[in-house]
Amino acid sequence: MTVVCALKDGDDLFLAADSSLGGLPVKTRVVTKLEYYNLSNPLIWATSGDESIGDEFSDWLKSQISHAPGLCLSWETFKNGCQDDLARRNGLFLRVRQQNHVPVNPENDYSQVLVVGYINGLPEILHIDFEGCSTFHLRAGRTFATIGGGRYHAATVYEVLLRKGILASSGLEAIKEVTEIAADLSPLCALPISVAKATKQGVMLL
């Protein structure tokens, strides 16, 4: 199980994730689930769901950003390319499962991705879910997003802290607190969490 959270604070975009791998129960921990690109268009992303699909998608994305700059002409172009690739990988997995008459649990058996960063100087938080649907959170006026099995805990924690007026004023402290509490409350998520920040100038692992 995974929890990934994204938050915008001023010009800073944060992405945080727990460290559990392996499903039921947690078998191991990873140093970080966060992937990033730190050149002309600073981007950070993390996937949830099937780890093999997520890893393949991340390898593809790194290669495309490095060798096919057309992917980052705009957020729309980026979204369309990522959406198509992730849908193809999820679809291949579905066909194999169907051929073997194995039921599919989309939450665990497909992969989805949460991306934060800057493309041509424009900030965004992009979510592509396991059904291939996408959401631009900043465009919709939202500054927080979360994915993974622990997302309900994270969304609840964020909303409670916000409504009570006790959400940390620092974006870094806010996302750390929300993700840590969500990971601690979600039975199959694991501490510690990892956090990265994207600005127009680049990506920093915190």
C-alpha positions in Angstrom: 0.0 0.0 0.0 1.2 3.5 -0.7 0.3 7.1 0.2 1.6 9.9 -2.0 0.7 13.6 -1.3 1.3 16.7 -3.3 1.1 20.3 -2.1 1.6 23.8 -3.5 3.0 26.5 -1.2 3.7 29.8 -3.1 6.1 28.9 -5.9 7.1 25.7 -4.2 5.6 22.3 -5.2 6.1 19.4 -2.7 5.7 15.7 -3.2 5.9 13.2 -0.4 5.5 9.4 -0.2 5.7 6.6 2.4 8.3 3.8 2.1 6.4 0.5 2.0 6.7 -2.0 -0.8 5.4 -5.5 -1.3 1.7 -5.4 -0.6 0.2 -7.8 2.0 1.8 -7.6 4.5 4.5 -5.0 4.0 7.5 -7.1 2.9 10.2 -4.4 2.7 10.9 -0.7 2.6 12.4 1.4 -0.1 14.6 4.5 0.4 12.3 6.6 -1.7 9.3 6.2 -4.1 9.9 9.6 -5.6 11.3 9.9 -9.1 12.4 13.2 -10.6 13.8 15.1 -13.6 16.0 18.1 -12.8 16.8 20.0 -16.0 14.8 22.4 -18.1 11.4 21.3 -16.8 11.7 20.3 -13.1 9.4 17.4 -12.4 8.8 15.0 -9.5 6.4 12.0 -9.6 5.4 8.8 -7.8 3.2 5.9 -8.7 0.9 3.7 -6.6 -0.7 0.4 -7.3 1.3 -2.3 -9.2 5.0 -1.7 -8.6 6.2 -3.3 -11.8 3.9 -1.1 -14.0 4.9 1.9 -12.0 8.6 1.2 -12.5 8.2 0.6 -16.2 6.3 3.8 -16.6 8.9 5.8 -14.7 11.7 4.3 -16.9 9.7 5.3 -20.0 9.1 8.8 -18.7 12.7 9.5 -17.8 13.7 8.3 -21.3 11.1 10.4 -23.0 11.9 13.6 -21.1 15.6 13.1 -21.9 15.3 12.1 -25.6 11.9 13.4 -26.8 11.7 17.0 -25.7 8.3 17.4 -27.5 6.7 15.6 -24.6 7.3 18.7 -22.5 6.0 21.4 -24.9 3.1 22.0 -22.6 1.2 20.4 -19.7 -1.4 19.1 -22.2 1.2 17.4 -24.4 2.8 15.9 -21.3 -0.5 14.7 -19.9 -1.5 13.1 -23.2 1.8 11.2 -23.6 1.8 10.0 -20.0 -1.9 9.1 -20.1 -1.4 7.0 -23.3 1.6 5.1 -22.0 0.1 4.4 -18.6 -3.1 3.2 -20.1 -1.2 0.9 -22.5 0.7 -0.7 -19.7 -2.3 -1.1 -17.5 -4.2 -2.6 -20.5 -1.4 -5.1 -21.2 -1.6 -6.2 -17.6 -5.4 -6.6 -17.8 -5.2 -8.7 -20.9 -2.8 -11.1 -19.3 -5.0 -11.4 -16.2 -8.1 -12.0 -18.4 -6.3 -14.7 -20.4 -5.5 -16.5 -17.2 -9.0 -16.0 -15.7 -7.6 -14.0 -12.8 -9.8 -11.3 -11.3 -8.5 -7.8 -11.3 -8.5 -5.4 -8.4 -7.8 -2.0 -10.1 -6.6 -0.4 -6.9 -3.8 -2.9 -6.5 -3.3 -4.4 -9.9 -3.1 -1.2 -12.0 -0.8 1.8 -11.6 -1.6 5.5 -11.3 0.7 8.5 -11.0 0.9 11.9 -9.3 3.2 14.5 -10.8 4.3 17.9 -9.6 6.6 20.4 -11.3 7.0 23.1 -13.9 6.7 22.9 -17.6 7.7 26.0 -19.5 7.6 27.9 -16.2 4.0 26.8 -15.4 3.3 25.0 -12.1 0.9 22.1 -11.9 -0.1 19.0 -9.9 -1.2 16.3 -12.4 -3.0 13.1 -11.4 -3.5 10.2 -13.9 -5.6 7.5 -12.4 -5.8 3.8 -13.2 -8.7 4.3 -15.5 -6.7 6.7 -17.6 -8.5 9.8 -16.5 -6.5 12.9 -15.6 -6.9 15.9 -13.3 -5.0 19.2 -13.3 -5.4 20.1 -9.6 -4.0 23.7 -9.8 -6.0 24.5 -12.8 -9.1 23.4 -10.8 -8.1 25.6 -7.9 -6.9 22.9 -5.6 -3.5 23.0 -4.0 -3.5 19.5 -2.4 -3.8 16.0 -4.0 -3.2 12.5 -2.8 -3.2 9.0 -4.3 -2.7 5.4 -3.1 -4.4 3.2 -0.6 -3.7 5.6 2.2 -5.2 8.6 0.3 -8.4 8.7 2.4 -6.4 9.0 5.6 -4.2 11.8 4.0 -7.2 13.7 2.6 -9.0 13.5 6.0 -5.9 14.6 7.9 -5.3 17.5 5.6 -8.9 18.7 5.7 -9.1 18.5 9.5 -5.8 20.4 10.0 -6.9 23.0 7.5 -10.4 23.5 9.0 -9.0 23.7 12.5 -6.5 26.3 11.4 -3.6 24.2 12.6 -2.1 23.2 9.3 1.6 24.2 9.4 2.2 27.5 7.5 5.3 26.1 6.0 4.6 23.9 2.9 7.3 21.5 3.9 6.1 21.1 7.4 2.5 20.7 6.3 3.1 17.9 3.8 5.5 16.1 6.2 2.9 16.1 8.9 0.0 15.1 6.7 1.9 12.3 5.0 3.5 11.0 8.2 0.1 10.8 10.0 -1.5 9.2 7.0 1.3 6.6 6.7 1.1 5.9 10.4 -2.7 5.4 10.3 -2.7 3.3 7.1 -2.0 -0.4 8.2 0.1 -1.3 5.1 2.0 2.0 4.7 5.3 2.5 6.3 7.4 5.3 7.8 9.7 7.0 7.2 8.4 9.3 4.4 10.5 11.0 1.7 9.8 14.5 0.5 11.0 16.5 -2.6 10.5 20.1 -3.7 10.2 21.5 -7.2 10.8 25.1 -8.0 11.3 26.9 -11.4 15.0 26.5 -10.7 15.1 22.7 -10.1 14.3 19.8 -7.8 15.6 19.2 -4.3 15.3 16.0 -2.2 14.6 17.1 1.4 
